[in-house]
């Protein structure tokens, strides 16, 4: 007997256009030429070292991965992230579900970041029409098209719309492919079910994104550089909307995890930067490196020469690379993400810095 479920279809979903927002991308974005403010001499030296490793990695054709939390997007760092990708310094971007959402809201309406305390009190946090509808729909469509999570949203932003097939075509596709490609056939049936439930018209669904030049995932899609999204179920506001479809999230997020792992497999002599992501980044990295290492060992090799830089606001003067793991009576021991990354081999450093200062300094020194 299944447990009772909350009925999302009965929610009073408000207009996104009526939501108060705290960040406006045209006003609050940070120019790539703005000078970093609060970096120490030691911090600048570590960034210089990272720049040298990035340049060497690109010369060798190795991965340069930049994984970040949602605040990097909310802080207006899209221009710098886009420049790092456009100029070929970074080969893979990754963020969590909230990073995907803020980036999309900026592209769609030029503003994001609601007041969580106020809106939870009103029973309205995250219960907005456009964000929940369009992002979830892009994932259902993307799952059918065989795309990843960030790729699905990035494609919608770049093309400013979605292709909605005829349900008859989807059912026929499912019948013809259920033996050879059952996962894709199931995704086609899922999409047909969503189209019927929401009474969607077939053809191209026009979804203007007037601020798409600020979208990191939209630009990454256009440049064919992986921008992967790594959500956790129930963590993001799109789960509040009736359009939310778990199987589609699973299919697209699984693809992104494997895209991510493939980039990790090319990390020997490469660079991995983790910026403001205490949980998602270290957790997906350790599993990806383990799989990549497994395959490399089967080829009689080993991934040893990767360079990891972890950037966050927490203070720590512990030299992880020189002194190893700190004792349990040292506060640095409880920087869990540092402990995880230090156990990943290679060379790891920790930098106490605001993501804005770090990324600005990194880009300007690479230039």
KASUL-V453045 format. One line per field, one symbol per residue. phi: phi as a letter, one per 30 degrees, with the letter a starting at -180 (. if undefined). psi: psi as a letter, one per 20 degrees, with the letter a starting at -180 (. if undefined). burial: 1 if it has 16 or more other C-alpha atoms within 10 Angstrom, else 0. A space follows every 10 residues. Layout:
phi = ???
psi = ???
burial = ???
This chain:
phi = .dddcdcddc ddcddedcdd bcbcdddcdc ddcdddcbcd dddddddedd eddddddddc icdbcbcbdd dddddiceed dddddecidc cacbbcdddd ddddddddbi aaidddeddd edibdicbdd dddddddddd dddddicddd dddddddddh lbdcdddddd ddedddcddd bdddddddde ddddeddchd ddjdddbdbd cddcdddddd dddhcebccb dbdidcdddd cedebddddd ddddeddddd dddddccdic bbcccibdce dddddddddd dddeddddci cacbcdccbc badddacdcd ddcidddddc edecdedddd dddciibbbb bdaddddddd deddddd
psi = oqqqqpnhij qnprphhipp qipphhhiqp qiippqhlpr hhghghgggg gghgggghhi krqopopqrh hhghjkjghg gghhghjjhp ipqqaahhgg gggghghgij qrnroggghg hikipjmqgg ghggggghhg ghghikrrgh ggghggggil aqporphhgg hggggijhgh mhghghhggg gghggghjlq qrapopnpmi kiiioghghg ghilppoqpn rppiiqiiii qhipoghhgg ghhgghhhgg hghhikipja pppooknhgg ghghghhghg ghgghhhhjk aqohkqpppp prhpppjpnh hgibpqrijp hhhjnhhggg hhjjabppqp poqqhggghg ggghhh.
burial = 0000000000 0010010010 0011100011 0100010010 0011011101 1011101100 0111111111 1111111111 1111100011 1111111111 1111111111 1110000000 0001111111 1101111111 1111011111 1111111111 1111101001 1011001000 0011111111 1101100000 0000000110 1111111111 1000111111 1000011111 1111100111 1111111011 1111111111 1111111101 1100110111 1111000000 0010011111 1100010101 0000100000 0110001110 1101011111 1111110111 1111010
